[in-house]
Amino acid sequence: MLVSLLEELFIHGTQHFEHLAIAALWQEQQYQVLKLSFLHLRDPATFEQELCAELRAACYHAGFHDIYDFIPEYNDFNILFLRVISEVLKEKYVVVLIDDWDTPLTSNLHDRAAFEANSAHLRAFSTWLQARKNVCFAPHLARSAARYHLSEEAMLKQLRSHYGNFC
């Protein structure tokens, strides 16, 4: 529900929240949103293919309708796929919301090999996402650091200690 609420706020602003406290507090502009769910990304053998399908669908839903012209139906999550997604999103600022980020890991707590494989997949995706110039975390980090009376460096240190490569 939280991810859907954030999606609504980033896409439409506060127009559906006018009588709630968030309307006075929300200061973000509107963006296109890539909303992803990792709920079904459990099996390391199909992880890449399902992530590609999830990314394609999210891009299409966000208004990047030419995504299917660039990317065939089935792909592995590889450099070519990432390059194409980067090209589609080029010069556009987007918000990426990910629901159930931990499912690929928590669904494999009993299987160390599957856990490690999915962890590697998530690290690769996180690394790619953090490298995007049009996915900007900096203003949010500065505001969060100020709210908690921390320097930005201390805030990043806290994030790394809690989330490692996934922050």
N, C-alpha and C positions, 0 to 999 in steps of 0.2 A: 504494500500500500504506500509506503514511503517513497519508493521509486516512482510510482505513478503520480503521486502528489508533486514531486520535484519535476517530473516531465511536464505536467500541466503548468506549473509556474514558469518554467523556462520557455515553453512554447507560447503560452497565452498571457503571461504575466498574472496579475492579481484579479483579472476580470471576474473569475468565478469564486473569489475569496473576499469580496468587498466588505463583508460584515465580520470578518475574522481578524484577529490581531496580526496575522501574517501580512495582510494587505498594507499595513503601515510600516512593517519592518522590511519587506522585500524590496531590494534596491537593484536587482539584476535587470539587465536588458533581456530581450527575447532572443533566443537562439534556435537553430535547428538541433534536434536531439536524436542521438543514436541510443536507443534503449535496447539493451541486451539482457537476456536471461541465460544464466549458466545452469539452470535447473536440470536440463537434460544432458549436460556434458559430463557424463560419468565414466564412460568406457574409453580408456586410452586409445584403443584401436580405431575408434570413430571420432575422437575428440576434434581433430583438425577439420574433418569434413563437416561436422556439425557446427563448429565455430564459424567456418566460412559461410555456411547457409544462414546462420544467425546474423553475421555481419552484412551479408547481401540484403537480407530482409529488413534489417534496421536502416540501412542506407536508403533503400527504396521507400520505406515508410516515412523517412525524414525528408523526402522530396528529391532524392538523387535517383531519378527514374531511369537514367541511362546506365545504371550499375550493371544490369544484365547484358548490355551491349559489350561491356568490357570484360566481364567475368563469366565464363561458362558455368553451367549448373553445378558441376562437381569439381572441387579443387582440394588440394592440400594447403594447409596454412603455411605457405612458403614465401620466399623473398618476392617472387613474381606477384603472388596474390597481394602481399602487403604493398608492393610498389603501385599496383593498380588501385587499391583502396586509397592510398595516399594521393594518387593523381585525381581521383574522383572528388576527394575532399579538399584538394589544393585550394589555398587562398580563402577557405571558408572556415569560420569559427563554428565549432560544434560543441555541444555538451554530450559527453558519453556517460550514460547511467548504466550501471551493471547490477542486476539483481542476482542473488544467489551465487556470488563470486566464489564462495567456499564449497559449494556442492561437489565440484570435481574432486576435492580433497576429502571432505567428510564422508562421502559415499564410498570411499576406498580406504577407510581406516584399518580394515581387516586385511588388506592386500598391499603390502609395502611396495611392490613393484609397480602396481597401478597408481598408487599414491605418488610415487616419485616421478612416474611418467607424466601424470597430470600436472604435477608441480612444475615440471620443466615446460610444459605447454603454457601454463599460466605465466611463468616468468618470461617466456618469449613474447607473449602477447602484451604483457605489462611493459616490457622494454620497448617494443614497437610503439605502444600508445604514448609512453612518456617522451619519446623522441619526436612526436608530431609537434610542429611549431604552432599548429592551429588548435591544439588542445592545451589550454592555458590554465595552470593551477596557481600561478604566482599571486594574483589578487586575492584568492581565497586563503592562501597560506598567510599572507600578510594580515588579513582581517582576523583570522583565527589566532595568530600569534598575539595580536594586540588584545583580543578579547581575553586571552588567558595570561596576559602580562608576561609574555615570553618574547625573546628575540626570534627572528625568522629562523636563524640557525638552530636555536634550541627547539623550535617547533618541528623542524625537519628531523632533528635527532630523535624527538619523541615519536614521530611518525615511523621512522625507520626501526626504532626499537619495538614498536607495537606491530608493524605490518611488514617489515623487511622489504623485499623486492616488490611487494604488492601495493605499496602506498602511492 
